[in-house]
Amino acid sequence: MTIWIPQLAGDRPMYLGLADAIMADVERGALKSGDRLPTHRALADALGVTVGTVTRGYAEAARRGLVRGEVGRGTVVSLGRDDATPWWGSDVSQPERIDLGLVMGMYGLDPDLGAGLRELAGRGDVQELLRYQSSRGMARHREVGAAWLARFGLSVDSERVLITSGGQHALVVLFSVLFRPGDRIAAASLNYPGLMTAAALAGLKLVPLDCDGEGVLPEALAEACAREAVRGLYFMPGVHNPTTAGAGPERLARLADIARQRGLLVLEDAAYALTAEDPSLTLASLTPERTFFVASVSKSIAGGLRVAFVASPQEHVERLALGITGTTWLAAPLCVELACMWINDGTAGKVLARKRAEGAKRSDLAREVLAGQRFRSRRDGYFLWLELPEPWRGSDFERAALERGVVVVAGESFALGQTSAPMAVRVSLSAARSREELRRGLTILVELLGQQPRPGRAIV
């Protein structure tokens, strides 16, 4: 074994130089995903610096997503050169691969785009969709958005509705407008990777919260607020990504009480709520005066539309409109018109019903194939959380599955900050092109679970 000793630039603070060196060695392949870095003391002695300098350097590298802390293993490289393109941006549609990684909206059940475009083309007012409109969205589109939000049990005046270019765009706008760099946002410790990206762009710090089968523990939120100056809460109702947790009425009421007591702004991302049995279980229904509810149509209608309806407290609408202006100016009216047409004529409801039915069948299939394994799933979910037996780690299993032609996502990708990476992977049930392909992919995973991982290398 050899100790990794980085080359530090002399024109930077030592801790930043250490983080830069980790990034450089990851990019040139000297450090690979899963490699263990030296202990703080060992590296400090080797470099002739203080332990505090190494601690700050590792923390900066963790903020950049380069390393993570693992119980019993210390500081571990999160991102290797082969991972330079993140899993959510890679081309996983190769015919020889079975995609159980990305959570898609089951493309085969999407609306008929050709028919929709032909219908739009036959309208007399279609030309106006090529013109600049209000950043908040056209008035008639916002009225449809208010009707769509009613599916979540929310009664929202269209004046409180804004339209963004998808849910991710909504998060970027909300974070940049409502908070200042350095503000703290509490969220479940295992969470949607896009949350981390949006928070980093706005310079926000995410505070990880312990969870159980219903998601965020109220006492964890209360303790975080007492310990740190938490200003907001990010929350996913219905089905949480990636753990499938879902909060019941009592849990929601307790979280809402804490949000009120602490003056928190709540960002509620309902990406999967319409796949849930009861979409009305939301914080927005309990605390509308402080909740910003994001209802993307990606998983319910079609991901390529890039449309989301945001319900905002009235006092923040104009500021959020400026945030939309400063990022995309407006959501593309043509895409919004298509989404609204499908909502109005009943197509969206039919598509959603078909996708929920297919999702239930795929969930049943997964339970059959994975019988005897440890996993968390929901019959109304588009994915499941597969726990790994020792000595498997998420990143090792992800790599081994890919070598067998199956894409899954390691638990490390969902860990906030220095949260200990879980020995688990998220398995999408919605991206496989057919139930038969899903069965083949799950069968390969079961075979892998019965094997031992290849030994990795250690750097001390």
NUDOTOR-110875 format. One record per residue (C-alpha): residue in one letter; x, y, z; residue number from 1. Coordinates in pm, 1 decimal. Example, Ala and Ser with C-alpha at 12.3 -4.5 7.8 and 13.67 -1.06 7.14 Angstrom:
<sefis>
A | 1230.0 | -450.0 | 780.0 | 1
S | 1367.0 | -106.0 | 714.0 | 2
</sefis>
This chain:
<sefis>
M | 0.0 | 0.0 | 0.0 | 1
T | 114.0 | 353.5 | -71.4 | 2
I | 3.1 | 678.2 | 82.8 | 3
W | -153.0 | 931.7 | -149.5 | 4
I | 44.1 | 1256.5 | -123.0 | 5
P | -96.7 | 1536.5 | -338.1 | 6
Q | 97.0 | 1814.6 | -505.8 | 7
L | -30.9 | 2142.3 | -362.6 | 8
A | -16.3 | 2473.0 | -549.2 | 9
G | 161.0 | 2744.3 | -354.0 | 10
D | -66.4 | 3031.3 | -453.5 | 11
R | -382.0 | 2903.6 | -281.1 | 12
P | -482.5 | 2854.0 | 82.1 | 13
M | -364.7 | 2505.5 | 179.2 | 14
Y | -711.6 | 2362.2 | 233.4 | 15
L | -830.4 | 2481.7 | -108.4 | 16
G | -511.7 | 2347.5 | -263.9 | 17
L | -588.1 | 2007.9 | -112.1 | 18
A | -940.8 | 2006.8 | -257.0 | 19
D | -800.9 | 2117.8 | -594.8 | 20
A | -544.4 | 1836.4 | -583.6 | 21
I | -813.8 | 1578.1 | -515.1 | 22
M | -1011.6 | 1709.6 | -811.4 | 23
A | -704.1 | 1703.5 | -1037.2 | 24
D | -613.6 | 1345.7 | -942.2 | 25
V | -972.9 | 1233.4 | -994.5 | 26
E | -975.0 | 1391.0 | -1340.2 | 27
R | -647.7 | 1223.8 | -1446.2 | 28
G | -747.2 | 888.5 | -1301.7 | 29
A | -497.1 | 873.0 | -1014.8 | 30
L | -791.4 | 857.0 | -774.2 | 31
K | -1087.2 | 635.1 | -854.4 | 32
S | -1438.4 | 609.1 | -714.9 | 33
G | -1427.4 | 410.6 | -390.3 | 34
D | -1059.2 | 476.8 | -312.4 | 35
R | -984.6 | 545.2 | 53.6 | 36
L | -790.7 | 860.5 | 129.6 | 37
P | -539.1 | 889.4 | 413.6 | 38
T | -660.9 | 972.5 | 760.9 | 39
H | -656.4 | 1338.6 | 854.8 | 40
R | -356.7 | 1282.6 | 1084.5 | 41
A | -157.6 | 1073.6 | 835.5 | 42
L | -199.2 | 1324.2 | 552.9 | 43
A | -128.6 | 1619.6 | 781.2 | 44
D | 199.8 | 1458.9 | 889.0 | 45
A | 293.7 | 1377.0 | 528.5 | 46
L | 227.0 | 1733.2 | 409.9 | 47
G | 359.0 | 1910.0 | 717.5 | 48
V | 31.1 | 2090.3 | 783.5 | 49
T | -218.9 | 2090.2 | 1068.7 | 50
V | -494.2 | 1833.2 | 1102.8 | 51
G | -740.8 | 2122.2 | 1083.0 | 52
T | -612.5 | 2213.6 | 736.3 | 53
V | -670.9 | 1859.4 | 611.0 | 54
T | -1015.3 | 1855.3 | 772.0 | 55
R | -1108.9 | 2177.8 | 592.1 | 56
G | -967.4 | 2046.2 | 265.0 | 57
Y | -1164.3 | 1723.7 | 285.9 | 58
A | -1477.4 | 1922.0 | 375.9 | 59
E | -1430.3 | 2143.0 | 68.0 | 60
A | -1381.4 | 1832.8 | -147.9 | 61
A | -1702.1 | 1687.3 | -2.1 | 62
R | -1886.0 | 2010.4 | -84.8 | 63
R | -1772.8 | 1968.4 | -445.2 | 64
G | -1904.1 | 1612.0 | -448.9 | 65
L | -1556.8 | 1457.1 | -479.2 | 66
V | -1542.5 | 1263.3 | -150.8 | 67
R | -1772.0 | 1132.6 | 117.9 | 68
G | -1740.4 | 993.4 | 468.4 | 69
E | -1817.4 | 626.5 | 528.8 | 70
V | -1851.9 | 461.8 | 868.0 | 71
G | -1551.1 | 235.9 | 926.2 | 72
R | -1370.9 | 348.0 | 608.6 | 73
G | -1300.1 | 715.1 | 662.1 | 74
T | -1288.6 | 952.6 | 365.5 | 75
V | -1364.2 | 786.5 | 31.6 | 76
V | -1353.7 | 918.0 | -325.9 | 77
S | -1708.5 | 962.0 | -459.1 | 78
L | -1640.3 | 1055.6 | -818.7 | 79
G | -1392.0 | 894.2 | -1056.2 | 80
R | -1279.2 | 993.5 | -1405.1 | 81
D | -1516.6 | 737.5 | -1554.3 | 82
D | -1797.1 | 913.4 | -1368.6 | 83
A | -1720.4 | 1255.7 | -1517.6 | 84
T | -2061.3 | 1250.9 | -1682.0 | 85
P | -2308.1 | 1210.4 | -1394.1 | 86
W | -2547.7 | 917.4 | -1412.5 | 87
W | -2846.5 | 1145.1 | -1477.0 | 88
G | -2676.3 | 1298.5 | -1781.7 | 89
S | -2525.7 | 987.6 | -1935.8 | 90
D | -2651.8 | 799.5 | -2237.4 | 91
V | -2810.4 | 496.4 | -2075.0 | 92
S | -3041.9 | 425.9 | -2365.5 | 93
Q | -2792.4 | 194.4 | -2536.4 | 94
P | -2979.7 | -110.4 | -2668.5 | 95
E | -2751.0 | -358.3 | -2493.2 | 96
R | -2813.9 | -201.4 | -2153.0 | 97
I | -3112.4 | -249.0 | -1926.8 | 98
D | -3188.5 | 84.2 | -1765.5 | 99
L | -3293.0 | 46.8 | -1403.0 | 100
G | -3121.6 | 374.1 | -1315.0 | 101
L | -3313.3 | 678.3 | -1431.7 | 102
V | -3671.1 | 713.6 | -1310.9 | 103
M | -3857.7 | 781.0 | -1632.8 | 104
G | -4228.4 | 836.6 | -1683.0 | 105
M | -4268.4 | 515.6 | -1888.1 | 106
Y | -4220.4 | 663.9 | -2232.8 | 107
G | -4427.5 | 401.3 | -2409.6 | 108
L | -4737.8 | 537.0 | -2235.5 | 109
D | -4675.9 | 905.2 | -2315.5 | 110
P | -4943.8 | 1098.1 | -2508.8 | 111
D | -4938.6 | 1087.3 | -2889.4 | 112
L | -4720.2 | 1387.4 | -2971.2 | 113
G | -4798.3 | 1381.9 | -3342.4 | 114
A | -5171.8 | 1395.4 | -3278.9 | 115
G | -5124.8 | 1670.6 | -3023.2 | 116
L | -4917.4 | 1886.4 | -3256.2 | 117
R | -5165.0 | 1839.2 | -3540.3 | 118
E | -5447.9 | 1951.1 | -3315.6 | 119
L | -5251.2 | 2256.6 | -3205.6 | 120
A | -5160.9 | 2343.1 | -3563.7 | 121
G | -5528.8 | 2353.9 | -3655.4 | 122
R | -5607.1 | 2624.9 | -3403.8 | 123
G | -5637.3 | 2985.5 | -3512.7 | 124
D | -5445.3 | 3134.5 | -3221.0 | 125
V | -5140.3 | 2908.2 | -3230.8 | 126
Q | -4908.2 | 3179.5 | -3367.5 | 127
E | -4914.8 | 3371.0 | -3039.4 | 128
L | -4725.8 | 3084.0 | -2877.4 | 129
L | -4410.5 | 3204.9 | -3053.2 | 130
R | -4428.6 | 3544.6 | -2883.1 | 131
Y | -4284.7 | 3658.5 | -2552.8 | 132
Q | -4537.7 | 3625.1 | -2271.8 | 133
S | -4548.9 | 3708.7 | -1901.8 | 134
S | -4272.2 | 3538.1 | -1704.1 | 135
R | -4540.1 | 3401.2 | -1472.7 | 136
G | -4707.7 | 3227.9 | -1766.2 | 137
M | -5009.8 | 3312.3 | -1981.0 | 138
A | -5328.8 | 3372.0 | -1781.2 | 139
R | -5516.8 | 3082.6 | -1938.8 | 140
H | -5223.2 | 2850.2 | -1872.6 | 141
R | -5213.0 | 2950.4 | -1507.1 | 142
E | -5584.6 | 2875.2 | -1477.8 | 143
V | -5520.6 | 2525.2 | -1608.9 | 144
G | -5231.4 | 2501.0 | -1364.4 | 145
A | -5465.5 | 2582.7 | -1077.5 | 146
A | -5697.9 | 2305.0 | -1195.5 | 147
W | -5403.9 | 2062.0 | -1212.5 | 148
L | -5301.6 | 2156.2 | -858.3 | 149
A | -5652.1 | 2061.2 | -744.8 | 150
R | -5551.6 | 1699.6 | -814.6 | 151
F | -5329.9 | 1734.0 | -507.8 | 152
G | -5622.8 | 1855.2 | -299.7 | 153
L | -5509.7 | 2218.4 | -322.7 | 154
S | -5743.7 | 2510.5 | -385.9 | 155
V | -5519.0 | 2773.0 | -544.3 | 156
D | -5616.1 | 3096.5 | -717.5 | 157
S | -5447.9 | 3126.2 | -1056.7 | 158
E | -5289.8 | 3453.9 | -941.7 | 159
R | -5074.2 | 3243.9 | -708.1 | 160
V | -4960.3 | 3009.8 | -986.3 | 161
L | -4633.0 | 3045.8 | -1176.8 | 162
I | -4510.6 | 2823.7 | -1459.6 | 163
T | -4149.3 | 2708.2 | -1481.4 | 164
S | -3948.5 | 2501.0 | -1726.1 | 165
G | -3986.8 | 2184.6 | -1521.6 | 166
G | -3939.7 | 2098.1 | -1156.8 | 167
Q | -3562.1 | 2141.3 | -1153.7 | 168
H | -3593.7 | 2493.8 | -1290.5 | 169
A | -3848.9 | 2566.5 | -1018.1 | 170
L | -3601.0 | 2458.0 | -748.8 | 171
V | -3326.4 | 2679.0 | -892.1 | 172
V | -3560.4 | 2979.3 | -900.0 | 173
L | -3697.6 | 2917.8 | -550.4 | 174
F | -3354.2 | 2870.0 | -395.5 | 175
S | -3203.0 | 3175.7 | -563.2 | 176
V | -3496.5 | 3408.2 | -490.2 | 177
L | -3606.6 | 3304.8 | -141.4 | 178
F | -3267.4 | 3252.3 | 22.3 | 179
R | -2920.8 | 3404.1 | 44.8 | 180
P | -2586.9 | 3227.7 | -7.2 | 181
G | -2493.7 | 3047.5 | 312.4 | 182
D | -2852.6 | 2990.0 | 426.5 | 183
R | -2934.3 | 2644.6 | 559.5 | 184
I | -3205.7 | 2423.2 | 413.4 | 185
A | -3309.3 | 2108.4 | 598.3 | 186
A | -3388.4 | 1795.3 | 398.8 | 187
A | -3400.0 | 1418.0 | 430.0 | 188
S | -3044.6 | 1281.1 | 453.4 | 189
L | -3099.6 | 1063.9 | 145.2 | 190
N | -3238.7 | 1277.1 | -131.9 | 191
Y | -3284.0 | 1365.2 | -496.5 | 192
P | -2942.1 | 1455.3 | -647.5 | 193
G | -3094.9 | 1749.4 | -834.5 | 194
L | -3164.5 | 1907.3 | -495.4 | 195
M | -2791.3 | 1912.5 | -423.4 | 196
T | -2718.7 | 2068.9 | -761.6 | 197
A | -2978.7 | 2343.1 | -718.8 | 198
A | -2864.5 | 2419.1 | -363.1 | 199
A | -2499.6 | 2437.9 | -470.5 | 200
L | -2585.1 | 2680.4 | -752.3 | 201
A | -2751.3 | 2909.8 | -498.1 | 202
G | -2469.9 | 2871.4 | -244.7 | 203
L | -2696.9 | 2708.2 | 12.8 | 204
K | -2601.3 | 2454.9 | 277.9 | 205
L | -2816.3 | 2142.7 | 306.3 | 206
V | -2873.3 | 2012.5 | 658.6 | 207
P | -2938.7 | 1634.5 | 650.6 | 208
L | -3223.9 | 1500.6 | 864.8 | 209
D | -3270.8 | 1148.8 | 998.5 | 210
C | -3569.8 | 961.0 | 858.7 | 211
D | -3780.6 | 650.6 | 904.1 | 212
G | -4041.8 | 475.9 | 690.6 | 213
E | -4250.9 | 795.1 | 682.2 | 214
G | -3960.8 | 1017.5 | 585.9 | 215
V | -3826.0 | 1309.2 | 788.5 | 216
L | -3849.0 | 1263.6 | 1166.0 | 217
P | -4011.8 | 1566.5 | 1333.3 | 218
E | -3765.9 | 1551.7 | 1621.9 | 219
A | -3476.1 | 1558.9 | 1373.9 | 220
L | -3617.0 | 1875.1 | 1215.9 | 221
A | -3674.6 | 2035.9 | 1555.8 | 222
E | -3321.6 | 1950.2 | 1670.2 | 223
A | -3169.4 | 2086.1 | 1349.1 | 224
C | -3359.4 | 2413.5 | 1392.6 | 225
A | -3240.9 | 2442.3 | 1753.3 | 226
R | -2881.7 | 2364.0 | 1655.2 | 227
E | -2850.1 | 2570.6 | 1336.5 | 228
A | -3014.7 | 2871.9 | 1178.1 | 229
V | -3231.8 | 2666.2 | 941.4 | 230
R | -3438.3 | 2885.2 | 709.0 | 231
G | -3615.1 | 2632.1 | 490.2 | 232
L | -3733.1 | 2274.1 | 451.6 | 233
Y | -3721.9 | 2072.9 | 128.9 | 234
F | -3983.8 | 1798.0 | 130.7 | 235
M | -4119.6 | 1539.5 | -113.0 | 236
P | -4480.3 | 1432.2 | -46.9 | 237
G | -4632.9 | 1102.3 | -151.9 | 238
V | -4328.5 | 897.4 | -251.4 | 239
H | -3982.6 | 1014.9 | -145.6 | 240
N | -3692.0 | 976.3 | -386.4 | 241
P | -3497.6 | 747.1 | -332.3 | 242
T | -3627.3 | 561.6 | -24.4 | 243
T | -4001.1 | 541.5 | -119.8 | 244
A | -4096.4 | 683.1 | 223.5 | 245
G | -4435.2 | 850.7 | 249.7 | 246
A | -4561.9 | 1068.0 | 535.3 | 247
G | -4905.7 | 1006.9 | 683.0 | 248
P | -5144.5 | 1273.7 | 818.4 | 249
E | -5002.3 | 1275.9 | 1172.2 | 250
R | -4641.7 | 1307.0 | 1052.0 | 251
L | -4736.1 | 1589.5 | 816.8 | 252
A | -4918.2 | 1773.6 | 1095.8 | 253
R | -4613.1 | 1756.4 | 1323.2 | 254
L | -4379.2 | 1879.4 | 1049.5 | 255
A | -4620.6 | 2161.6 | 965.5 | 256
D | -4630.4 | 2268.9 | 1331.1 | 257
I | -4250.1 | 2287.7 | 1345.8 | 258
A | -4237.7 | 2484.3 | 1019.9 | 259
R | -4480.6 | 2739.5 | 1165.9 | 260
Q | -4304.6 | 2762.3 | 1501.8 | 261
R | -3963.6 | 2809.4 | 1341.3 | 262
G | -4078.2 | 3034.1 | 1056.9 | 263
L | -3946.8 | 2797.1 | 790.9 | 264
L | -4019.3 | 2835.6 | 422.1 | 265
V | -4124.2 | 2498.0 | 282.6 | 266
L | -4031.2 | 2383.1 | -67.7 | 267
E | -4258.1 | 2090.9 | -148.0 | 268
D | -4151.0 | 1895.7 | -455.6 | 269
A | -4443.7 | 1678.6 | -566.5 | 270
A | -4253.6 | 1498.2 | -842.4 | 271
Y | -4405.2 | 1159.9 | -754.3 | 272
A | -4710.9 | 1259.1 | -550.4 | 273
L | -4958.8 | 1180.3 | -829.6 | 274
T | -4830.8 | 823.1 | -844.0 | 275
A | -4920.5 | 786.4 | -474.7 | 276
E | -5248.8 | 640.3 | -355.1 | 277
D | -5346.2 | 969.9 | -187.2 | 278
P | -5186.2 | 1274.9 | -355.9 | 279
S | -5356.4 | 1513.2 | -112.6 | 280
L | -5121.9 | 1429.8 | 176.5 | 281
T | -4912.0 | 1745.6 | 147.8 | 282
L | -4764.3 | 2016.0 | 367.1 | 283
A | -4911.6 | 2276.8 | 133.1 | 284
S | -5259.2 | 2173.3 | 244.5 | 285
L | -5161.3 | 2249.5 | 605.8 | 286
T | -4931.2 | 2550.3 | 568.5 | 287
P | -5020.6 | 2726.2 | 240.3 | 288
E | -4897.2 | 3058.4 | 378.0 | 289
R | -4534.2 | 2935.8 | 383.1 | 290
T | -4524.2 | 2650.9 | 131.4 | 291
F | -4408.5 | 2665.0 | -229.8 | 292
F | -4563.4 | 2364.7 | -400.7 | 293
V | -4396.3 | 2238.2 | -720.2 | 294
A | -4606.8 | 2014.8 | -946.3 | 295
S | -4402.7 | 1899.1 | -1244.5 | 296
V | -4577.9 | 1706.4 | -1522.1 | 297
S | -4265.5 | 1502.8 | -1603.7 | 298
K | -4363.7 | 1177.2 | -1432.8 | 299
S | -4738.6 | 1213.4 | -1486.6 | 300
I | -4762.7 | 1329.7 | -1849.9 | 301
A | -4424.8 | 1348.7 | -2026.9 | 302
G | -4073.3 | 1441.5 | -1915.7 | 303
G | -3976.7 | 1622.3 | -2234.9 | 304
L | -4245.7 | 1886.7 | -2191.0 | 305
R | -4038.1 | 2059.1 | -1918.9 | 306
V | -4339.1 | 2217.0 | -1750.6 | 307
A | -4413.7 | 2263.9 | -1381.0 | 308
F | -4687.2 | 2456.7 | -1202.0 | 309
V | -4575.8 | 2631.6 | -882.9 | 310
A | -4821.6 | 2741.8 | -613.8 | 311
S | -4670.0 | 3029.4 | -417.2 | 312
P | -4787.5 | 3243.9 | -127.3 | 313
Q | -4917.2 | 3564.5 | -286.9 | 314
E | -4653.5 | 3788.7 | -129.0 | 315
H | -4370.3 | 3610.6 | -312.5 | 316
V | -4521.9 | 3582.1 | -661.5 | 317
E | -4363.9 | 3893.0 | -813.0 | 318
R | -4016.2 | 3811.9 | -682.4 | 319
L | -4039.0 | 3459.6 | -819.0 | 320
A | -4151.8 | 3597.4 | -1154.4 | 321
L | -3831.2 | 3801.6 | -1162.1 | 322
G | -3637.9 | 3483.3 | -1087.9 | 323
I | -3797.5 | 3315.9 | -1388.0 | 324
T | -3717.5 | 3620.3 | -1601.5 | 325
G | -3354.4 | 3603.1 | -1494.0 | 326
T | -3312.2 | 3235.7 | -1580.4 | 327
T | -3525.2 | 3136.7 | -1881.6 | 328
W | -3742.0 | 3451.8 | -1919.8 | 329
L | -4045.1 | 3222.6 | -1939.4 | 330
A | -4141.6 | 2858.9 | -1978.8 | 331
A | -4177.1 | 2782.3 | -2350.3 | 332
P | -4543.3 | 2869.1 | -2432.7 | 333
L | -4565.6 | 2595.7 | -2696.9 | 334
C | -4476.4 | 2323.9 | -2445.2 | 335
V | -4707.0 | 2472.5 | -2182.3 | 336
E | -4992.5 | 2494.6 | -2434.5 | 337
L | -4948.4 | 2128.3 | -2521.9 | 338
A | -4953.1 | 2027.6 | -2155.1 | 339
C | -5260.3 | 2242.6 | -2087.8 | 340
M | -5443.4 | 2104.2 | -2391.6 | 341
W | -5385.0 | 1749.4 | -2270.2 | 342
I | -5499.2 | 1842.4 | -1918.7 | 343
N | -5816.2 | 2009.4 | -2048.5 | 344
D | -5920.5 | 1737.1 | -2293.1 | 345
G | -5867.7 | 1452.9 | -2045.4 | 346
T | -5561.0 | 1305.5 | -2214.5 | 347
A | -5338.8 | 1378.1 | -1913.8 | 348
G | -5575.0 | 1200.7 | -1675.9 | 349
K | -5591.2 | 893.9 | -1899.0 | 350
V | -5213.2 | 884.4 | -1940.5 | 351
L | -5165.0 | 915.3 | -1565.0 | 352
A | -5410.6 | 631.1 | -1501.4 | 353
R | -5229.5 | 407.4 | -1751.7 | 354
K | -4891.9 | 485.8 | -1599.8 | 355
R | -5013.3 | 418.2 | -1247.3 | 356
A | -5160.9 | 84.6 | -1356.1 | 357
E | -4840.2 | -15.3 | -1533.9 | 358
G | -4635.5 | 98.9 | -1235.1 | 359
A | -4837.8 | -126.6 | -1005.7 | 360
K | -4779.2 | -424.6 | -1235.7 | 361
R | -4406.5 | -355.2 | -1242.9 | 362
S | -4399.1 | -323.4 | -864.0 | 363
D | -4569.4 | -661.9 | -832.6 | 364
L | -4316.4 | -811.9 | -1073.4 | 365
A | -4026.8 | -667.9 | -871.9 | 366
R | -4163.2 | -813.9 | -549.4 | 367
E | -4182.0 | -1153.2 | -717.9 | 368
V | -3826.9 | -1148.6 | -857.7 | 369
L | -3670.2 | -994.3 | -546.0 | 370
A | -3848.9 | -1224.1 | -300.5 | 371
G | -3608.2 | -1301.3 | -17.5 | 372
Q | -3406.6 | -981.2 | -65.9 | 373
R | -3422.0 | -675.5 | 156.8 | 374
F | -3582.7 | -380.2 | -16.1 | 375
R | -3833.0 | -101.1 | 33.1 | 376
S | -4098.2 | -41.0 | -227.9 | 377
R | -4446.1 | 95.1 | -283.9 | 378
R | -4702.2 | -49.6 | -520.2 | 379
D | -4768.7 | 309.4 | -625.2 | 380
G | -4399.2 | 389.3 | -677.0 | 381
Y | -4180.3 | 406.3 | -987.6 | 382
F | -3868.4 | 276.6 | -808.7 | 383
L | -3750.8 | 74.6 | -508.8 | 384
W | -3466.6 | 92.2 | -257.5 | 385
L | -3259.0 | -226.9 | -257.2 | 386
E | -3045.6 | -292.6 | 51.2 | 387
L | -2719.7 | -477.4 | -12.7 | 388
P | -2572.4 | -762.9 | 190.8 | 389
E | -2220.0 | -728.3 | 325.6 | 390
P | -1960.4 | -675.2 | 193.6 | 391
W | -2126.2 | -498.4 | -100.3 | 392
R | -2111.2 | -117.7 | -114.2 | 393
G | -2341.6 | 83.1 | -335.2 | 394
S | -2072.7 | 210.1 | -572.1 | 395
D | -1922.9 | -138.5 | -612.8 | 396
F | -2262.3 | -289.9 | -685.7 | 397
E | -2347.2 | -14.3 | -934.3 | 398
R | -2021.0 | -80.6 | -1118.8 | 399
A | -2066.1 | -459.1 | -1113.3 | 400
A | -2423.6 | -429.9 | -1240.0 | 401
L | -2311.6 | -203.7 | -1524.1 | 402
E | -2052.3 | -462.6 | -1625.2 | 403
R | -2343.3 | -707.2 | -1654.4 | 404
G | -2538.2 | -457.2 | -1865.2 | 405
V | -2774.8 | -322.7 | -1597.3 | 406
V | -2783.0 | 41.4 | -1485.0 | 407
V | -2870.0 | 113.4 | -1120.4 | 408
V | -2779.5 | 408.0 | -895.6 | 409
A | -2562.8 | 368.7 | -586.2 | 410
G | -2688.5 | 501.0 | -255.8 | 411
E | -2386.0 | 730.5 | -240.4 | 412
S | -2542.1 | 947.3 | -512.7 | 413
F | -2828.1 | 1037.8 | -278.3 | 414
A | -2633.3 | 1108.1 | 43.3 | 415
L | -2643.3 | 1473.3 | 151.3 | 416
G | -2308.6 | 1624.6 | 248.4 | 417
Q | -2109.9 | 1388.4 | 466.6 | 418
T | -2402.7 | 1161.7 | 541.7 | 419
S | -2274.2 | 805.7 | 570.4 | 420
A | -2335.4 | 634.1 | 240.1 | 421
P | -2595.1 | 357.0 | 273.1 | 422
M | -2519.0 | 7.9 | 150.3 | 423
A | -2801.9 | 23.8 | -101.5 | 424
V | -2895.0 | 109.7 | -458.5 | 425
R | -3202.5 | 267.3 | -610.8 | 426
V | -3367.6 | 50.6 | -874.0 | 427
S | -3595.5 | 221.5 | -1125.3 | 428
L | -3898.7 | 23.2 | -1236.5 | 429
S | -4014.4 | 274.1 | -1495.1 | 430
A | -3725.7 | 307.0 | -1742.8 | 431
A | -3711.9 | -51.5 | -1871.8 | 432
R | -3872.0 | -75.7 | -2214.1 | 433
S | -4095.3 | -366.2 | -2114.2 | 434
R | -4186.4 | -579.6 | -1815.7 | 435
E | -3984.9 | -864.0 | -1966.3 | 436
E | -3675.9 | -642.9 | -1985.5 | 437
L | -3738.4 | -536.1 | -1625.4 | 438
R | -3756.2 | -902.1 | -1521.0 | 439
R | -3422.9 | -975.6 | -1692.5 | 440
G | -3255.8 | -680.3 | -1524.6 | 441
L | -3386.3 | -767.5 | -1179.1 | 442
T | -3280.4 | -1130.5 | -1224.7 | 443
I | -2924.6 | -1016.3 | -1298.6 | 444
L | -2928.6 | -806.2 | -981.5 | 445
V | -3040.3 | -1105.4 | -774.9 | 446
E | -2755.3 | -1310.3 | -921.2 | 447
L | -2507.9 | -1036.3 | -829.6 | 448
L | -2639.8 | -1017.6 | -473.8 | 449
G | -2536.1 | -1379.8 | -429.5 | 450
Q | -2178.9 | -1307.2 | -536.9 | 451
Q | -1884.7 | -1132.3 | -374.2 | 452
P | -1759.0 | -794.1 | -499.1 | 453
R | -1418.9 | -775.9 | -661.3 | 454
P | -1156.8 | -651.3 | -413.7 | 455
G | -1078.5 | -283.5 | -454.7 | 456
R | -756.0 | -102.0 | -387.3 | 457
A | -681.8 | 93.9 | -72.1 | 458
I | -478.9 | 411.4 | -42.4 | 459
V | -344.6 | 490.3 | 303.8 | 460
</sefis>
